[in-house]
Amino acid sequence: MSINFEDRVAIVTGAGGGLGRCHALDLARRGAKVVVNDLGGNVDGSSDGSLSAAETVVEEIKAAGGHAMASGASVTDRDQVADMVKDVMDKYGRIDILINNAGILRDKSFTKVEDEDFRMVLEVHLMGSVNCTKAVWEIMKEQNYGRIVMTSSSSGLYGNFGQTNYGAAKMGVVGLMNTLKLEGAKYNIKCNALAPLAGTRMTESLMPGEVIEQIKPEFVTPAVTYMVSEDAPTGVIIAAGAGVFTRVMVHETKGVYLGTGEDMTAENIEANWDQISDMTDAELCYQGGDQTMKVFKLIQEKSK
């Protein structure tokens, strides 16, 4: 059965180009009314406040017979985000989908990165996602329907030299997603995360041309379309690029119970490190309490 978004309204941040544009175009092609949000900024976050990029995508959508509106709201400004959401509600009457895609890069090694550059990257990626999600959350609860995507990165999941600020922000949105999936469950709000590999303005200078051709943004978008669909999962991370789609999962090993007496030492952790690291019986924890339950289950097993 094909996925369609008839009568759905979607906001896509940072949608004036790259991944966001591809997400917006595919949603519109499938029937969604799309809000194309873009500050008109440069890769480092500087901006002249131009709406031209967003308006160009809106015109693409309209030319193909779709419905769209442009927004130049900065995701770091809560008042601007609130105004954007009000405009959307005034025009369309609902908001069903939010794709938090807006982002910037200010790459430097940890030794050289300035406090301002660190905080600005966190403001855009992490707090921008918080601001936009907060602005639509009550609307989605009232509707008993919502689909939200955070944009993470392999830099956050695994690390990347020179991207401490970016990596911290991108892992932060995973933590945000992990709790929103729980708080949104009874309201039919699903929240997932994307870890994309794509050739965009933010990555084109880092890779040769032949590689960029293999990792076009449109080769990522199907993962997002799935994660905001009616029957989407919730609380998952999908890594996508070059037509390859994988699920990233955080597992916890069974571990070793050392007791709380004289055997509970750093030396015994060292001695048992191979067993502590053994993934044979690793489990996927859905929420923090699952880890607590696992701990006491292991204690009970050792006490028998």
Backbone torsions as a table, in degrees:
resi	resn	phi	psi	omega
1	MET	NA	132.1	-176.4
2	SER	-74.6	148.3	177.4
3	ILE	-87.2	127.0	176.2
4	ASN	-137.3	160.4	-175.6
5	PHE	-125.9	35.5	175.8
6	GLU	-57.5	133.6	179.7
7	ASP	70.5	8.4	176.3
8	ARG	-98.5	149.2	178.5
9	VAL	-120.5	129.8	-175.4
10	ALA	-125.0	139.1	170.2
11	ILE	-108.2	128.1	175.9
12	VAL	-122.0	116.5	-180.0
13	THR	-85.8	152.8	-178.2
14	GLY	60.2	38.4	-170.3
15	ALA	-99.3	13.0	179.4
16	GLY	-77.0	-8.1	179.0
17	GLY	-170.8	178.6	174.1
18	GLY	56.9	-137.2	-177.0
19	LEU	-61.1	-45.8	-177.1
20	GLY	-59.7	-41.8	177.8
21	ARG	-60.2	-45.8	-179.8
22	CYS	-62.8	-41.0	177.1
23	HIS	-60.7	-47.7	-177.6
24	ALA	-61.7	-44.0	-178.7
25	LEU	-63.9	-40.2	-178.4
26	ASP	-70.6	-39.4	177.0
27	LEU	-62.2	-43.3	-179.9
28	ALA	-65.2	-40.6	179.4
29	ARG	-60.7	-28.7	-178.6
30	ARG	-95.0	10.8	171.3
31	GLY	106.9	-5.7	-178.2
32	ALA	-74.9	148.8	166.6
33	LYS	-86.4	122.9	-168.8
34	VAL	-114.8	132.4	172.2
35	VAL	-97.3	112.3	-178.6
36	VAL	-92.0	102.4	-178.7
37	ASN	-97.7	129.1	174.8
38	ASP	-160.4	131.3	-179.0
39	LEU	-76.2	-14.5	-176.3
40	GLY	75.9	29.2	-173.9
41	GLY	-91.6	170.3	172.6
42	ASN	-86.0	173.5	-176.4
43	VAL	-59.4	-32.0	-178.2
44	ASP	-86.0	1.2	177.3
45	GLY	99.4	-9.6	176.6
46	SER	-70.6	150.4	-172.6
47	SER	-152.7	149.7	171.6
48	ASP	-101.7	6.3	178.1
49	GLY	72.7	19.8	-177.7
50	SER	-78.4	139.1	177.8
51	LEU	-94.2	2.8	-170.0
52	SER	-58.6	-40.7	-178.8
53	ALA	-64.1	-46.9	179.1
54	ALA	-63.7	-42.6	-178.2
55	GLU	-66.1	-33.0	177.5
56	THR	-63.7	-42.0	178.8
57	VAL	-67.9	-39.6	176.8
58	VAL	-58.7	-43.0	179.5
59	GLU	-65.4	-37.1	175.4
60	GLU	-59.0	-45.5	-178.7
61	ILE	-65.1	-46.2	-179.4
62	LYS	-65.0	-37.6	179.6
63	ALA	-63.8	-26.6	178.7
64	ALA	-90.5	5.6	177.6
65	GLY	93.3	9.9	-177.8
66	GLY	-95.8	-179.2	-179.6
67	HIS	-118.5	131.7	-178.4
68	ALA	-158.9	158.2	173.1
69	MET	-139.5	152.6	-178.4
70	ALA	-98.9	149.8	175.2
71	SER	-141.4	133.7	177.8
72	GLY	-105.2	19.3	-177.9
73	ALA	-63.7	138.6	172.4
74	SER	-82.7	128.6	-178.0
75	VAL	-67.6	-15.5	179.1
76	THR	-85.1	-8.5	-177.4
77	ASP	-108.8	107.7	-175.1
78	ARG	-62.1	-35.4	179.1
79	ASP	-66.5	-42.4	178.2
80	GLN	-64.8	-39.8	177.7
81	VAL	-63.8	-43.3	178.3
82	ALA	-61.0	-40.5	178.3
83	ASP	-65.2	-40.0	177.7
84	MET	-60.1	-47.4	-178.6
85	VAL	-63.6	-40.2	177.2
86	LYS	-61.4	-44.0	179.3
87	ASP	-61.2	-40.1	179.4
88	VAL	-65.4	-44.9	-179.7
89	MET	-64.9	-38.8	178.5
90	ASP	-63.4	-36.7	-175.7
91	LYS	-86.5	-42.4	-171.9
92	TYR	-112.9	-19.6	174.8
93	GLY	82.3	-1.2	179.2
94	ARG	-164.4	163.2	173.2
95	ILE	-139.1	116.5	-175.4
96	ASP	-103.4	-28.9	-171.4
97	ILE	-134.1	135.4	172.2
98	LEU	-130.1	122.8	175.0
99	ILE	-113.2	108.3	179.5
100	ASN	-82.7	96.2	-173.7
101	ASN	-117.6	-18.9	-175.4
102	ALA	-58.6	138.8	-179.6
103	GLY	-163.4	162.0	176.1
104	ILE	-136.6	167.6	175.4
105	LEU	-127.0	135.6	169.8
106	ARG	-141.0	71.7	-172.1
107	ASP	-78.4	128.5	171.3
108	LYS	-157.8	154.0	175.1
109	SER	-63.2	159.1	-175.7
110	PHE	-60.1	-32.3	178.0
111	THR	-62.9	-36.3	-172.7
112	LYS	-99.6	-18.0	-175.0
113	VAL	-67.9	132.3	179.8
114	GLU	-85.1	155.6	179.6
115	ASP	-56.2	-41.2	-179.4
116	GLU	-61.9	-41.8	179.7
117	ASP	-67.2	-36.6	178.3
118	PHE	-65.8	-49.3	-177.2
119	ARG	-66.2	-36.7	-178.3
120	MET	-67.3	-39.8	177.4
121	VAL	-64.6	-41.0	175.8
122	LEU	-63.9	-40.3	-179.4
123	GLU	-60.4	-43.8	-176.6
124	VAL	-74.5	-53.5	-173.7
125	HIS	-74.6	-51.9	-175.4
126	LEU	-84.2	-59.4	-177.5
127	MET	-69.4	-29.0	173.8
128	GLY	-61.6	-40.6	177.0
129	SER	-67.5	-38.4	176.8
130	VAL	-63.0	-48.5	-176.6
131	ASN	-59.8	-46.7	-177.8
132	CYS	-69.3	-40.5	179.7
133	THR	-66.1	-42.7	178.6
134	LYS	-60.1	-37.7	-176.5
135	ALA	-69.1	-26.7	-178.7
136	VAL	-105.6	-8.3	-171.3
137	TRP	-59.0	-50.7	-177.4
138	GLU	-66.5	-33.0	176.6
139	ILE	-62.6	-46.1	180.0
140	MET	-66.0	-38.6	177.2
141	LYS	-61.6	-45.4	-179.0
142	GLU	-62.4	-37.4	179.2
143	GLN	-75.8	-18.5	-170.2
144	ASN	59.1	39.4	178.6
145	TYR	-164.3	131.5	174.6
146	GLY	-168.7	145.7	176.3
147	ARG	-133.4	122.6	-175.0
148	ILE	-127.1	136.3	175.1
149	VAL	-122.9	130.7	169.6
150	MET	-96.6	147.8	176.2
151	THR	-105.1	108.8	177.9
152	SER	-96.9	-155.0	-177.8
153	SER	-169.6	153.4	173.0
154	SER	-61.5	-24.7	177.8
155	SER	-65.2	-32.6	176.0
156	GLY	-82.9	-41.4	-176.9
157	LEU	-69.7	-35.4	-172.6
158	TYR	-128.9	-17.3	-179.0
159	GLY	99.4	151.8	176.7
160	ASN	-156.5	129.2	-175.7
161	PHE	-55.6	133.3	177.4
162	GLY	84.0	7.9	-176.7
163	GLN	-129.9	46.0	178.2
164	THR	-62.8	-40.6	-179.6
165	ASN	-67.7	-48.4	-179.0
166	TYR	-64.9	-44.3	-179.8
167	GLY	-63.2	-41.2	178.9
168	ALA	-63.0	-42.0	179.6
169	ALA	-66.2	-41.4	-175.6
170	LYS	-72.9	-27.9	172.2
171	MET	-78.6	-29.0	177.8
172	GLY	-61.0	-39.0	-179.0
173	VAL	-70.0	-23.1	175.0
174	VAL	-69.4	-42.3	175.8
175	GLY	-62.1	-38.8	176.6
176	LEU	-61.4	-47.6	179.0
177	MET	-59.6	-42.3	-174.5
178	ASN	-60.6	-33.2	177.2
179	THR	-86.5	-36.1	178.3
180	LEU	-63.0	-31.7	178.5
181	LYS	-62.9	-30.9	179.7
182	LEU	-79.9	-47.8	-176.4
183	GLU	-70.7	-24.0	-178.8
184	GLY	-92.5	-9.1	-170.8
185	ALA	-56.5	-46.7	-175.1
186	LYS	-75.3	-7.8	178.0
187	TYR	-106.7	12.3	-178.8
188	ASN	58.9	36.0	173.4
189	ILE	-103.9	120.3	-179.3
190	LYS	-109.6	139.4	-176.2
191	CYS	-131.9	126.9	-178.1
192	ASN	-134.5	175.8	-179.2
193	ALA	-135.3	146.4	178.6
194	LEU	-112.3	135.8	170.9
195	ALA	-117.9	92.8	-171.1
196	PRO	-89.3	150.5	167.7
197	LEU	-119.2	107.3	-172.9
198	ALA	-151.0	148.2	174.6
199	GLY	-87.1	105.6	-179.5
200	THR	-131.9	-176.2	176.1
201	ARG	-55.9	-30.9	-176.2
202	MET	-78.5	-17.9	-175.3
203	THR	-123.3	-11.4	-171.9
204	GLU	-61.6	-30.1	-179.4
205	SER	-78.5	-9.8	-176.6
206	LEU	-95.5	-10.6	-172.7
207	MET	-134.5	149.5	176.4
208	PRO	-68.6	158.1	-174.9
209	GLY	-57.6	-38.9	-177.9
210	GLU	-66.9	-29.2	177.0
211	VAL	-73.9	-42.9	179.2
212	ILE	-55.3	-38.3	-179.5
213	GLU	-63.9	-28.2	-178.4
214	GLN	-85.5	-15.0	-175.1
215	ILE	-124.0	47.3	178.2
216	LYS	-62.9	148.2	-179.3
217	PRO	-55.7	-34.9	-178.7
218	GLU	-65.3	-14.9	178.1
219	PHE	-82.2	-3.4	179.0
220	VAL	-102.7	-37.2	-170.1
221	THR	-51.7	-36.3	179.4
222	PRO	-53.8	-31.4	178.4
223	ALA	-64.8	-41.2	179.5
224	VAL	-68.3	-43.8	178.7
225	THR	-57.0	-42.0	177.5
226	TYR	-65.3	-42.9	-174.6
227	MET	-71.2	-14.6	176.3
228	VAL	-110.5	13.3	-179.3
229	SER	-81.7	169.0	-178.8
230	GLU	-54.1	-46.3	-174.7
231	ASP	-101.4	28.6	-179.3
232	ALA	-64.2	154.3	169.9
233	PRO	-74.5	-177.7	173.9
234	THR	-139.9	146.7	178.7
235	GLY	75.1	24.7	-179.8
236	VAL	-110.7	155.3	173.8
237	ILE	-113.7	122.4	174.9
238	ILE	-110.3	125.4	172.1
239	ALA	-93.7	133.5	-173.9
240	ALA	-143.3	139.5	175.7
241	GLY	175.8	141.6	176.6
242	ALA	58.6	26.7	-179.7
243	GLY	83.6	5.3	178.1
244	VAL	-103.2	132.3	-178.3
245	PHE	-127.8	125.1	179.9
246	THR	-132.9	158.4	174.6
247	ARG	-104.5	129.7	177.0
248	VAL	-96.6	128.5	-176.7
249	MET	-132.8	134.7	176.6
250	VAL	-92.5	114.6	179.9
251	HIS	-110.6	159.7	177.2
252	GLU	-126.7	131.0	-179.4
253	THR	-66.4	162.4	178.5
254	LYS	-61.9	-39.7	176.5
255	GLY	85.4	-176.0	-177.2
256	VAL	-131.4	133.7	176.7
257	TYR	-93.8	115.3	-179.5
258	LEU	-99.2	0.2	-176.4
259	GLY	77.6	-177.2	179.9
260	THR	-118.7	18.0	179.6
261	GLY	-103.2	-143.8	-173.1
262	GLU	-71.2	-16.1	178.0
263	ASP	-80.8	-10.6	-178.3
264	MET	-84.9	81.2	-176.7
265	THR	-131.2	159.5	175.1
266	ALA	-60.8	-34.0	179.7
267	GLU	-64.0	-37.1	178.8
268	ASN	-75.5	-27.8	171.6
269	ILE	-64.1	-45.0	178.0
270	GLU	-59.8	-44.6	-177.7
271	ALA	-66.5	-29.4	-177.3
272	ASN	-104.5	14.2	-171.7
273	TRP	-60.6	-37.4	179.0
274	ASP	-62.4	-41.0	179.5
275	GLN	-71.5	-39.3	177.6
276	ILE	-60.9	-33.4	-177.7
277	SER	-89.0	-5.1	-176.1
278	ASP	-67.1	120.9	-176.8
279	MET	-88.2	4.2	-174.5
280	THR	-52.8	-48.3	-178.5
281	ASP	-109.5	29.2	-178.6
282	ALA	-62.0	146.5	-178.0
283	GLU	-122.3	152.0	174.6
284	LEU	-93.8	118.4	177.8
285	CYS	-91.4	127.1	-179.5
286	TYR	-83.9	-29.1	177.8
287	GLN	-149.8	167.5	-175.0
288	GLY	-55.6	-36.8	-178.9
289	GLY	-63.2	-25.0	178.2
290	ASP	-63.4	-35.7	177.8
291	GLN	-65.2	-42.5	178.6
292	THR	-61.1	-44.8	179.2
293	MET	-61.7	-38.8	-179.8
294	LYS	-64.9	-39.9	179.4
295	VAL	-59.6	-48.0	-177.5
296	PHE	-73.0	-27.6	174.5
297	LYS	-64.8	-42.1	178.7
298	LEU	-66.1	-39.8	177.6
299	ILE	-61.2	-43.5	179.4
300	GLN	-63.8	-39.6	178.7
301	GLU	-62.4	-39.7	-178.3
302	LYS	-76.1	-20.3	-178.0
303	SER	-83.9	-13.8	-177.2
304	LYS	-72.4	NA	NA
